[in-house]
């Protein structure tokens, strides 16, 4: 799982790893773009860590550093 802007980067890392693991099975020119499924997943606002913290602590506590 990754953020939307990092999907291509992570997918390329995974493809490179598969090529490293199976160099004798996968041809160098073989397209592996469809090997990994990409799906957009969203997290409900109430499940975000920031919102969970706001429920537990007053906002003034979180802003202090």
Buried (B, 14 or more C-beta within 10 A) or exposed (E): EEEEEEBEEBBEEEBEEBBEEEEEEBEEEEEBEEEEEEEEEEEEEEEEEEEEEEEEEEEEEEEEE
